[in-house]
Amino acid sequence: MTREYYDDNYGVWTDMEDEETREFYRDVQKRSVTKKCDGCNRTVKILPDYAYCNNCAEMVEHGLDPSEYSSGG
């Protein structure tokens, strides 16, 4: 059974069988800070240089404005 993990930086992690992926995931978690997402205004745990959580970043990549879809956080 494959375990799935979710974080606000990259979304769903599924390939946790691979040691290199697990190390990268742990490093990302270690370096992440708690802050408000610029798109949805939710408090999320993301890398310090990121402005958007994964959900909002995907919206931006598709040309959408995440604040239009936010419930206000």
Jmol script that loads the backbone (N, CA, C; Angstrom):
load data "model"
ATOM      1  N   MET A   1       0.842  -1.180   0.000  1.00  0.00           N
ATOM      2  CA  MET A   1       0.000   0.000   0.000  1.00  0.00           C
ATOM      3  C   MET A   1       0.893   1.251   0.000  1.00  0.00           C
ATOM      4  N   THR A   2       0.658   2.136  -0.937  1.00  0.00           N
ATOM      5  CA  THR A   2       1.425   3.365  -1.048  1.00  0.00           C
ATOM      6  C   THR A   2       0.769   4.442  -0.192  1.00  0.00           C
ATOM      7  N   ARG A   3       1.579   5.049   0.658  1.00  0.00           N
ATOM      8  CA  ARG A   3       1.086   6.158   1.466  1.00  0.00           C
ATOM      9  C   ARG A   3       1.208   7.444   0.671  1.00  0.00           C
ATOM     10  N   GLU A   4       0.255   8.336   0.877  1.00  0.00           N
ATOM     11  CA  GLU A   4       0.313   9.651   0.262  1.00  0.00           C
ATOM     12  C   GLU A   4       0.481  10.687   1.357  1.00  0.00           C
ATOM     13  N   TYR A   5       1.265  11.700   1.074  1.00  0.00           N
ATOM     14  CA  TYR A   5       1.481  12.807   1.985  1.00  0.00           C
ATOM     15  C   TYR A   5       1.098  14.084   1.263  1.00  0.00           C
ATOM     16  N   TYR A   6       0.634  15.068   2.013  1.00  0.00           N
ATOM     17  CA  TYR A   6       0.278  16.352   1.424  1.00  0.00           C
ATOM     18  C   TYR A   6       1.027  17.452   2.161  1.00  0.00           C
ATOM     19  N   ASP A   7       1.525  18.405   1.419  1.00  0.00           N
ATOM     20  CA  ASP A   7       2.035  19.618   2.040  1.00  0.00           C
ATOM     21  C   ASP A   7       1.620  20.798   1.173  1.00  0.00           C
ATOM     22  N   ASP A   8       1.679  22.001   1.754  1.00  0.00           N
ATOM     23  CA  ASP A   8       1.232  23.197   1.054  1.00  0.00           C
ATOM     24  C   ASP A   8       2.235  23.713   0.031  1.00  0.00           C
ATOM     25  N   ASN A   9       3.435  23.104  -0.048  1.00  0.00           N
ATOM     26  CA  ASN A   9       4.426  23.517  -1.039  1.00  0.00           C
ATOM     27  C   ASN A   9       4.195  22.852  -2.391  1.00  0.00           C
ATOM     28  N   TYR A  10       4.032  21.541  -2.375  1.00  0.00           N
ATOM     29  CA  TYR A  10       3.988  20.768  -3.620  1.00  0.00           C
ATOM     30  C   TYR A  10       2.743  19.907  -3.775  1.00  0.00           C
ATOM     31  N   GLY A  11       1.845  19.939  -2.823  1.00  0.00           N
ATOM     32  CA  GLY A  11       0.634  19.144  -2.939  1.00  0.00           C
ATOM     33  C   GLY A  11       0.842  17.719  -2.472  1.00  0.00           C
ATOM     34  N   VAL A  12       0.373  16.760  -3.265  1.00  0.00           N
ATOM     35  CA  VAL A  12       0.402  15.347  -2.880  1.00  0.00           C
ATOM     36  C   VAL A  12       1.732  14.717  -3.272  1.00  0.00           C
ATOM     37  N   TRP A  13       2.305  14.005  -2.318  1.00  0.00           N
ATOM     38  CA  TRP A  13       3.542  13.240  -2.532  1.00  0.00           C
ATOM     39  C   TRP A  13       3.145  11.764  -2.537  1.00  0.00           C
ATOM     40  N   THR A  14       3.442  11.054  -3.620  1.00  0.00           N
ATOM     41  CA  THR A  14       3.052   9.644  -3.695  1.00  0.00           C
ATOM     42  C   THR A  14       4.233   8.690  -3.774  1.00  0.00           C
ATOM     43  N   ASP A  15       5.373   9.136  -4.237  1.00  0.00           N
ATOM     44  CA  ASP A  15       6.514   8.239  -4.444  1.00  0.00           C
ATOM     45  C   ASP A  15       7.436   8.241  -3.226  1.00  0.00           C
ATOM     46  N   MET A  16       6.869   7.936  -2.067  1.00  0.00           N
ATOM     47  CA  MET A  16       7.660   7.983  -0.839  1.00  0.00           C
ATOM     48  C   MET A  16       8.465   6.699  -0.615  1.00  0.00           C
ATOM     49  N   GLU A  17       8.407   5.778  -1.550  1.00  0.00           N
ATOM     50  CA  GLU A  17       9.220   4.559  -1.474  1.00  0.00           C
ATOM     51  C   GLU A  17      10.685   4.877  -1.782  1.00  0.00           C
ATOM     52  N   ASP A  18      10.890   5.925  -2.554  1.00  0.00           N
ATOM     53  CA  ASP A  18      12.218   6.323  -2.994  1.00  0.00           C
ATOM     54  C   ASP A  18      12.909   7.147  -1.900  1.00  0.00           C
ATOM     55  N   GLU A  19      14.084   6.712  -1.451  1.00  0.00           N
ATOM     56  CA  GLU A  19      14.803   7.385  -0.367  1.00  0.00           C
ATOM     57  C   GLU A  19      15.132   8.836  -0.711  1.00  0.00           C
ATOM     58  N   GLU A  20      15.499   9.102  -1.948  1.00  0.00           N
ATOM     59  CA  GLU A  20      15.828  10.463  -2.369  1.00  0.00           C
ATOM     60  C   GLU A  20      14.608  11.389  -2.235  1.00  0.00           C
ATOM     61  N   THR A  21      13.440  10.881  -2.593  1.00  0.00           N
ATOM     62  CA  THR A  21      12.206  11.652  -2.463  1.00  0.00           C
ATOM     63  C   THR A  21      11.901  11.918  -1.000  1.00  0.00           C
ATOM     64  N   ARG A  22      12.051  10.897  -0.154  1.00  0.00           N
ATOM     65  CA  ARG A  22      11.813  11.082   1.287  1.00  0.00           C
ATOM     66  C   ARG A  22      12.752  12.119   1.878  1.00  0.00           C
ATOM     67  N   GLU A  23      14.010  12.102   1.493  1.00  0.00           N
ATOM     68  CA  GLU A  23      14.976  13.087   1.986  1.00  0.00           C
ATOM     69  C   GLU A  23      14.584  14.499   1.540  1.00  0.00           C
ATOM     70  N   PHE A  24      14.178  14.635   0.283  1.00  0.00           N
ATOM     71  CA  PHE A  24      13.756  15.943  -0.219  1.00  0.00           C
ATOM     72  C   PHE A  24      12.526  16.428   0.539  1.00  0.00           C
ATOM     73  N   TYR A  25      11.551  15.539   0.743  1.00  0.00           N
ATOM     74  CA  TYR A  25      10.334  15.878   1.482  1.00  0.00           C
ATOM     75  C   TYR A  25      10.677  16.355   2.898  1.00  0.00           C
ATOM     76  N   ARG A  26      11.535  15.618   3.587  1.00  0.00           N
ATOM     77  CA  ARG A  26      11.930  15.996   4.955  1.00  0.00           C
ATOM     78  C   ARG A  26      12.626  17.352   4.959  1.00  0.00           C
ATOM     79  N   ASP A  27      13.471  17.608   3.977  1.00  0.00           N
ATOM     80  CA  ASP A  27      14.168  18.889   3.888  1.00  0.00           C
ATOM     81  C   ASP A  27      13.173  20.032   3.660  1.00  0.00           C
ATOM     82  N   VAL A  28      12.218  19.827   2.780  1.00  0.00           N
ATOM     83  CA  VAL A  28      11.202  20.841   2.504  1.00  0.00           C
ATOM     84  C   VAL A  28      10.411  21.132   3.782  1.00  0.00           C
ATOM     85  N   GLN A  29      10.038  20.083   4.507  1.00  0.00           N
ATOM     86  CA  GLN A  29       9.276  20.281   5.738  1.00  0.00           C
ATOM     87  C   GLN A  29      10.090  21.045   6.782  1.00  0.00           C
ATOM     88  N   LYS A  30      11.365  20.725   6.867  1.00  0.00           N
ATOM     89  CA  LYS A  30      12.247  21.373   7.835  1.00  0.00           C
ATOM     90  C   LYS A  30      12.410  22.871   7.557  1.00  0.00           C
ATOM     91  N   ARG A  31      12.491  23.220   6.274  1.00  0.00           N
ATOM     92  CA  ARG A  31      12.739  24.612   5.891  1.00  0.00           C
ATOM     93  C   ARG A  31      11.472  25.457   5.801  1.00  0.00           C
ATOM     94  N   SER A  32      10.309  24.818   5.810  1.00  0.00           N
ATOM     95  CA  SER A  32       9.047  25.541   5.666  1.00  0.00           C
ATOM     96  C   SER A  32       8.714  26.334   6.924  1.00  0.00           C
ATOM     97  N   VAL A  33       8.015  27.460   6.706  1.00  0.00           N
ATOM     98  CA  VAL A  33       7.597  28.331   7.804  1.00  0.00           C
ATOM     99  C   VAL A  33       6.082  28.532   7.718  1.00  0.00           C
ATOM    100  N   THR A  34       5.500  28.917   8.829  1.00  0.00           N
ATOM    101  CA  THR A  34       4.070  29.195   8.856  1.00  0.00           C
ATOM    102  C   THR A  34       3.847  30.653   8.473  1.00  0.00           C
ATOM    103  N   LYS A  35       2.995  30.858   7.457  1.00  0.00           N
ATOM    104  CA  LYS A  35       2.667  32.212   7.019  1.00  0.00           C
ATOM    105  C   LYS A  35       1.366  32.196   6.248  1.00  0.00           C
ATOM    106  N   LYS A  36       0.838  33.379   5.936  1.00  0.00           N
ATOM    107  CA  LYS A  36      -0.411  33.478   5.174  1.00  0.00           C
ATOM    108  C   LYS A  36      -0.123  33.394   3.681  1.00  0.00           C
ATOM    109  N   CYS A  37      -0.915  32.594   2.989  1.00  0.00           N
ATOM    110  CA  CYS A  37      -0.831  32.491   1.532  1.00  0.00           C
ATOM    111  C   CYS A  37      -1.367  33.791   0.934  1.00  0.00           C
ATOM    112  N   ASP A  38      -0.662  34.348  -0.047  1.00  0.00           N
ATOM    113  CA  ASP A  38      -1.092  35.585  -0.701  1.00  0.00           C
ATOM    114  C   ASP A  38      -2.344  35.396  -1.561  1.00  0.00           C
ATOM    115  N   GLY A  39      -2.686  34.162  -1.860  1.00  0.00           N
ATOM    116  CA  GLY A  39      -3.860  33.910  -2.697  1.00  0.00           C
ATOM    117  C   GLY A  39      -5.133  33.696  -1.907  1.00  0.00           C
ATOM    118  N   CYS A  40      -5.112  32.758  -0.978  1.00  0.00           N
ATOM    119  CA  CYS A  40      -6.325  32.383  -0.248  1.00  0.00           C
ATOM    120  C   CYS A  40      -6.367  32.922   1.180  1.00  0.00           C
ATOM    121  N   ASN A  41      -5.276  33.510   1.628  1.00  0.00           N
ATOM    122  CA  ASN A  41      -5.162  34.057   2.985  1.00  0.00           C
ATOM    123  C   ASN A  41      -5.231  33.012   4.093  1.00  0.00           C
ATOM    124  N   ARG A  42      -5.102  31.720   3.723  1.00  0.00           N
ATOM    125  CA  ARG A  42      -5.032  30.680   4.753  1.00  0.00           C
ATOM    126  C   ARG A  42      -3.654  30.696   5.375  1.00  0.00           C
ATOM    127  N   THR A  43      -3.572  30.316   6.630  1.00  0.00           N
ATOM    128  CA  THR A  43      -2.281  30.121   7.258  1.00  0.00           C
ATOM    129  C   THR A  43      -1.787  28.749   6.824  1.00  0.00           C
ATOM    130  N   VAL A  44      -0.627  28.728   6.172  1.00  0.00           N
ATOM    131  CA  VAL A  44      -0.076  27.496   5.614  1.00  0.00           C
ATOM    132  C   VAL A  44       1.390  27.371   6.012  1.00  0.00           C
ATOM    133  N   LYS A  45       1.936  26.193   5.807  1.00  0.00           N
ATOM    134  CA  LYS A  45       3.355  25.962   6.073  1.00  0.00           C
ATOM    135  C   LYS A  45       4.039  25.777   4.722  1.00  0.00           C
ATOM    136  N   ILE A  46       4.741  26.845   4.285  1.00  0.00           N
ATOM    137  CA  ILE A  46       5.408  26.825   2.981  1.00  0.00           C
ATOM    138  C   ILE A  46       6.833  27.348   3.119  1.00  0.00           C
ATOM    139  N   LEU A  47       7.606  27.144   2.066  1.00  0.00           N
ATOM    140  CA  LEU A  47       8.983  27.633   2.059  1.00  0.00           C
ATOM    141  C   LEU A  47       8.983  29.157   2.183  1.00  0.00           C
ATOM    142  N   PRO A  48       9.978  29.725   2.842  1.00  0.00           N
ATOM    143  CA  PRO A  48      10.004  31.166   3.111  1.00  0.00           C
ATOM    144  C   PRO A  48       9.901  32.046   1.869  1.00  0.00           C
ATOM    145  N   ASP A  49      10.431  31.587   0.748  1.00  0.00           N
ATOM    146  CA  ASP A  49      10.401  32.413  -0.461  1.00  0.00           C
ATOM    147  C   ASP A  49       9.149  32.189  -1.302  1.00  0.00           C
ATOM    148  N   TYR A  50       8.234  31.342  -0.859  1.00  0.00           N
ATOM    149  CA  TYR A  50       6.986  31.119  -1.574  1.00  0.00           C
ATOM    150  C   TYR A  50       5.930  32.093  -1.078  1.00  0.00           C
ATOM    151  N   ALA A  51       5.086  32.584  -1.995  1.00  0.00           N
ATOM    152  CA  ALA A  51       3.986  33.473  -1.628  1.00  0.00           C
ATOM    153  C   ALA A  51       2.655  32.740  -1.619  1.00  0.00           C
ATOM    154  N   TYR A  52       2.572  31.641  -2.388  1.00  0.00           N
ATOM    155  CA  TYR A  52       1.319  30.921  -2.549  1.00  0.00           C
ATOM    156  C   TYR A  52       1.439  29.471  -2.089  1.00  0.00           C
ATOM    157  N   CYS A  53       0.336  28.952  -1.556  1.00  0.00           N
ATOM    158  CA  CYS A  53       0.263  27.518  -1.273  1.00  0.00           C
ATOM    159  C   CYS A  53       0.145  26.781  -2.612  1.00  0.00           C
ATOM    160  N   ASN A  54       0.273  25.478  -2.592  1.00  0.00           N
ATOM    161  CA  ASN A  54       0.227  24.691  -3.824  1.00  0.00           C
ATOM    162  C   ASN A  54      -1.083  24.899  -4.586  1.00  0.00           C
ATOM    163  N   ASN A  55      -2.212  24.901  -3.885  1.00  0.00           N
ATOM    164  CA  ASN A  55      -3.502  25.071  -4.564  1.00  0.00           C
ATOM    165  C   ASN A  55      -3.563  26.403  -5.312  1.00  0.00           C
ATOM    166  N   CYS A  56      -3.147  27.481  -4.658  1.00  0.00           N
ATOM    167  CA  CYS A  56      -3.184  28.799  -5.294  1.00  0.00           C
ATOM    168  C   CYS A  56      -2.151  28.902  -6.413  1.00  0.00           C
ATOM    169  N   ALA A  57      -0.981  28.317  -6.229  1.00  0.00           N
ATOM    170  CA  ALA A  57       0.046  28.340  -7.270  1.00  0.00           C
ATOM    171  C   ALA A  57      -0.463  27.645  -8.536  1.00  0.00           C
ATOM    172  N   GLU A  58      -1.193  26.547  -8.372  1.00  0.00           N
ATOM    173  CA  GLU A  58      -1.760  25.859  -9.536  1.00  0.00           C
ATOM    174  C   GLU A  58      -2.784  26.736 -10.238  1.00  0.00           C
ATOM    175  N   MET A  59      -3.579  27.474  -9.464  1.00  0.00           N
ATOM    176  CA  MET A  59      -4.551  28.396 -10.081  1.00  0.00           C
ATOM    177  C   MET A  59      -3.824  29.468 -10.889  1.00  0.00           C
ATOM    178  N   VAL A  60      -2.787  30.058 -10.312  1.00  0.00           N
ATOM    179  CA  VAL A  60      -2.018  31.098 -10.993  1.00  0.00           C
ATOM    180  C   VAL A  60      -1.416  30.541 -12.284  1.00  0.00           C
ATOM    181  N   GLU A  61      -0.897  29.314 -12.223  1.00  0.00           N
ATOM    182  CA  GLU A  61      -0.314  28.691 -13.416  1.00  0.00           C
ATOM    183  C   GLU A  61      -1.337  28.514 -14.533  1.00  0.00           C
ATOM    184  N   HIS A  62      -2.615  28.412 -14.152  1.00  0.00           N
ATOM    185  CA  HIS A  62      -3.685  28.254 -15.144  1.00  0.00           C
ATOM    186  C   HIS A  62      -4.359  29.584 -15.475  1.00  0.00           C
ATOM    187  N   GLY A  63      -3.754  30.692 -15.032  1.00  0.00           N
ATOM    188  CA  GLY A  63      -4.270  32.009 -15.378  1.00  0.00           C
ATOM    189  C   GLY A  63      -5.421  32.496 -14.516  1.00  0.00           C
ATOM    190  N   LEU A  64      -5.653  31.854 -13.382  1.00  0.00           N
ATOM    191  CA  LEU A  64      -6.745  32.259 -12.501  1.00  0.00           C
ATOM    192  C   LEU A  64      -6.223  33.105 -11.347  1.00  0.00           C
ATOM    193  N   ASP A  65      -7.093  33.925 -10.780  1.00  0.00           N
ATOM    194  CA  ASP A  65      -6.760  34.726  -9.616  1.00  0.00           C
ATOM    195  C   ASP A  65      -7.302  33.991  -8.388  1.00  0.00           C
ATOM    196  N   PRO A  66      -6.425  33.414  -7.553  1.00  0.00           N
ATOM    197  CA  PRO A  66      -6.898  32.624  -6.417  1.00  0.00           C
ATOM    198  C   PRO A  66      -7.769  33.405  -5.435  1.00  0.00           C
ATOM    199  N   SER A  67      -7.582  34.709  -5.347  1.00  0.00           N
ATOM    200  CA  SER A  67      -8.383  35.495  -4.395  1.00  0.00           C
ATOM    201  C   SER A  67      -9.866  35.508  -4.793  1.00  0.00           C
ATOM    202  N   GLU A  68     -10.154  35.290  -6.068  1.00  0.00           N
ATOM    203  CA  GLU A  68     -11.546  35.233  -6.518  1.00  0.00           C
ATOM    204  C   GLU A  68     -12.243  33.957  -6.068  1.00  0.00           C
ATOM    205  N   TYR A  69     -11.469  32.929  -5.731  1.00  0.00           N
ATOM    206  CA  TYR A  69     -12.027  31.640  -5.345  1.00  0.00           C
ATOM    207  C   TYR A  69     -11.878  31.372  -3.856  1.00  0.00           C
ATOM    208  N   SER A  70     -11.288  32.315  -3.143  1.00  0.00           N
ATOM    209  CA  SER A  70     -11.022  32.166  -1.720  1.00  0.00           C
ATOM    210  C   SER A  70     -12.264  32.454  -0.903  1.00  0.00           C
ATOM    211  N   SER A  71     -12.400  31.721   0.194  1.00  0.00           N
ATOM    212  CA  SER A  71     -13.502  31.986   1.114  1.00  0.00           C
ATOM    213  C   SER A  71     -13.080  33.012   2.165  1.00  0.00           C
ATOM    214  N   GLY A  72     -11.877  33.569   2.005  1.00  0.00           N
ATOM    215  CA  GLY A  72     -11.419  34.602   2.920  1.00  0.00           C
ATOM    216  C   GLY A  72     -10.495  34.099   3.997  1.00  0.00           C
ATOM    217  N   GLY A  73     -10.254  32.768   4.050  1.00  0.00           N
ATOM    218  CA  GLY A  73      -9.299  32.180   4.979  1.00  0.00           C
ATOM    219  C   GLY A  73      -9.685  32.394   6.348  1.00  0.00           C
TER     220      GLY A  73
END
end "model"
wireframe off; spacefill off
backbone 0.3
color backbone group
